[in-house]
Structure formats: C-alpha cells, structure tokens
Amino acid sequence: DDFSLHVVSQDENKTCLEGSTHESESPETSAVSIALCRSNPKEVYVVPRHGMTHLVFPSTIWTTLDALPGPSVLDVVKEQHNLLVAMPRDTFKILHLHAMEELAQGGIDVEGNIELAKTINASMWGILSSFREDRGSPGSPGGLAGDCYGGHAFWDAEQIIWPNLLMFHPDIAKDALQYRFHSQRVARKNAAQAGKVGLKFPWESAVSGFEVSPWRPAAREIHVSGDVSLAFWRYWQASGGMQWLHEVAWPVLRGVAAYFASEVATTSVGSLAIRDVIDVDESSGYVDNSAYTNAVAKLALRHAVKAASLIHRAEDVDANWTRIAQGLPIPFSHEKQLRLEHENGSDGTGLGVIMLQYPLGLPQELAESNHHVRRNDLIYYASRQTSTNAMYWWAVTVAWLSLGETSLAAEIVARMMQNIHGPFYTWTEGIDPGGCSNFITGAGGYLQIFWAGYGGVRLTDEALLFHMPRVPRDASSLTLRGLSYRGSRLTARITHETISLQIQSASSQAPTLFVTHTEMTSWVPLSPVFERSFPVEGTVQVATEAQMGVKDVLIKP
C-alpha cells in the first residue's frame, strides 16, 4: 500500500502504468513518481510437439529516484520499452553475458571444497544483485529481494557489506559512497538539531538522509558517522585518488571529525568522554565511553587530520582534533586484562570490542594491546555468546585467524552455515530461518572471513598487506581474483605453502606496483606476465614506488 499505479495507455502489444508513492519521506522531499511499461502476452501460443518456443516479455520501470534520460518517467519507460522490443532476441542474452563477464573479474575462488565455493559465490552474488554502478545507493540489510528493515541503510552498509565491493568491485563501491556525499546537507542539519556541529549521519536512513528509525534511542547510536568516515578513508587507501580525496572525501572526513569533536566533553578529573551513546550492543542502553564509538571517533579525527595534510588544507583542521584523538579512552580492565564495551561494564555481546581488532585495526595502537589482551577479548566475549545472528560471528572469525587460531575459525565458519538456506544458498538473519531474509549483511561478513581472514588482506595508508595468508579447512587453495588496488587488479593465489601474486589488469594511469615479503630486503615489480611467489609465513606488502620508504631497496622492472 505504499504506492498506487493506474493504466495510462494500453494496446495489443503493451500496457503502460503511472503513479506515485502515497506520501513523501519527509516534509522536505516529494512523493516518488513511478512508471512502467510491460509487454502483453497473446491469448494463445502454439508450441510444436516435442519442440520448444522462447518467449520474451520486456518490461521497463523508472522512478524519479533514477537519473532520467528524458522529460518524465512515463516518457522514459515508453522509449526504453520500444528499444527493448526492437532488439533482436539474442541481444538480451549477449548483453547479460557481457555484464556477467564484467562482474566476474572480481571474486573469491576456493578449490577442493565445492560446497564452500558455492556458499562464497552465492554470497557475492547476493550482494552484487542489490547494487549497480549508477545508482548511488548504500545498500540495505535485506538487499533488493525484500523489505526487511524497511529497505533502509544502517552501519551494515559501510562496515559489513561495502568492503567487499571496495576490494573486488571498486567502481560500484565508489558509486555507493555518493549516497553519503549527497546527504551532507541533511547530516549537517541532524547535527545542528542535536546542538552539535559537523555531519551527523542518521542511524537509519532512506532516500532523504533524515533519521527514519522509529526507535527513539537511535539518535544516539552515533558510531554510524564514524563508520561512514572510515569507508571514505578506506576508499582513498585502496584507490589513492587525490582529486577524489579533495573533492569528495574531504568534506565528509572534515564534517564527521567536527561532529565527534563537538560530542566530546571534559570530565571533572580532566579526562575526555563521549556520553550517553548507544553501543553496538544496543541492549546496554545509554552508556558513556563506548569502546567502539570512541574508536571510530579517534579514527575519524585522525583521518581528517591526515587528509588535510595530503591536500594542503591544514588551516581547516581544528587544533584540538589530534589531542582529542589521542585522549579519548578505550575502557580497559587491568584486573581482567581485557577491553570493556563501555565505561559502565562488559555484560553484552562484545561485538564492538572485537571489531576493534578487525575491521578497525585499532588495538595495536593502544597501550594495553598485545596478543594476550586480544585473545582475552575473544575468549571472554565469544565464549559467552550464544547468538545465531549472522551479523555477529564474522568479526570473531577474522580476529581468531589474525591470531593464527585456524581451528577455532573453522568451527565458527561451519556454524555459520546454519544461516544459509536452499538451493541458492540465501542468507537469513537467524537460523530458523528467522529475522531478515536475503540477509546480505550476513553475506558481507561471511565474505570478509575469506579475503580479510584467510587471505590476511589489510589496507593501510602505505600498502596493501597479506598477513599470514592461509587456505580454509578442507580446501586445497584460495584465490582472490581481481583484488583492486591503486588502479590495478591483482590475482592472489594461496596454497598451503605459498602466496602468488600477478597483475590481472591495470588502467592506463595505474602506477607500477611493487611487492616485498617479511624475509626480503628489496622490492620487486609485479607483472601481468608471470607470478611472484612468497612463503605464506610472514607478511607480503604491495605498494607503489611513491608509497615505499626511502630506505627501501628497489629493483626496477
């Protein structure tokens, strides 16, 4: 009942309908106009005995949310339908195959375990089928196949689903970020309404960028702004695009940094705090100094300072940003030797604490961080967790793999299979199936297990890393195909003994990529002609010549 359509034209060959949504999303937005044209089937079709007949019924649909190549949605659907009808029948198949070949440039291949390979391929397809390069959509937990969570965007978009697009489909990833870029005006208004400055992105958003969550505490689940900022920084790390950093990323990075700085208060003892927030574990209610919220705030502030330096905009940086980034606390129990979820305790799921290890990569920069503490975090929180929600276990698995605990990781991967159903390996939020169906958030986290966990892939400001890459249990090899970095696509093939890297393709402007290994004292160029192979023990670094330090020995091509 969200919209109505009525027939505006009909003949023997096609029917066209037009209408709109019943109400607008906000007082500042208009109702969405919709139009579609569909081919009409004949009353009777004769099929030869033991024969086959191919029937094609083209349909076109456009809304005012799309970039219209014409004066109105109705004019566009009529024109597009006429073009489709005039196409030779095989053209549909040819165009489809070409599009699939383009998508197939990036993906994850597993050999030796066909069932695992199917779950990985289906997960990637579940995500890709909900995005397109020209839409500027961030994605939703249920994708396009359903309306769970109202089709709205949450933090899932930037932290769990989007990273897979960044690594394997960067053009789609870049386009998805446009949603947040174009909603800056509303994000600034959200901050002002809360008595703050900068950009405050909503916890739950739709087309307009306004907060659309029916849950009142959502206004304080402010870590989503840090998640958005981190995605923009990750795209710069992967692409190195300085013009994009200046024109697109910088306004967002600066705005989020300003917002978090305005959220920080000084306590009576002189320490810093962000108060009354909703943690990743929402069941805790309002808390002070959420570990995850403070962590993404620290990163947002630091990345804004770094970006300003890179694009020569240091005058736009608040002098307090660096001080705040250093001073915001991550609650820690010296008695238990583990990080707390927030200043008030650690009785929840601990997902936010575990995500400090991955994807935030923050623990190594904390004074209390070491292998022992990271392990304690995992043991304490994961051992208490009985959730079957597909959103939880991916970060735990990647964290265990980063500590070399392959058996524990394999057990969790096997457990996650309970959330995958049917012949098409579709994800559900719960195992019943329950909760959100076609849960591409689950698919996104699952895929990260294989490239970030088993593949050991990490993006830094200086390089693309493969740390201690390994093969999943009951498989013979893992291949990351079309891994995107600095304008090139790489193929990384991992066996039980070696990781082999080769250039799959490169843009005309892509710089030469060089590679080194923990045991090497020099860098060597990557090639599209042959592989470079290294032991899986240790860390492989890939970088451009400009990224490498002056002390590095460079062997030129």
Secondary structure, 3 states (H helix, E strand, C coil): CCEEEEEEEECCCEEEEEEEECCCCCCCCCCCEEEEEEECCCCCCCCCCCCCCCCCCCEEEEECCCCCCCCCHHHHHHHHHHHHHHCCHHHHHHHHHHHHHHHCCCEEEEECCHHHHHHHHHHHHHHHCCCCCCCCCCCCCCCCCCCHHHHCECCHHHHHHHHHHHHHCHHHHHHHHHHHHHCHHHHHHHHHHCCCCCCCCCCCECCCCCECCCCHHHHHCCHHHHHHHHHHHHHHHHHCCHHHHHHHHHHHHHHHHHHHHHHCEECCCCCEECCCEECCCHHHCEECCCHHHHHHHHHHHHHHHHHHHHCCCHHHCCCCHHHHHHHCCCCEECCCCEECCECCECCCCCHHHHHHHCCCCCHHHCCCCCHHHHHHHHHHHHCCCCCCCCCCHHHHHHHHHHCCCHHHHHHHHHHHHHHEECCCCEEECCCCCCCCECCHHHHHHHHHHHHHHHCCEEECCCCEEEECCCCCCCCCEEEEEEEEECCEEEEEEECCCEEEEEEEEECCCCCCEEEEECCCCEEEECCCCCCEEEECCCEEEEEECCCCCCCCEECCC
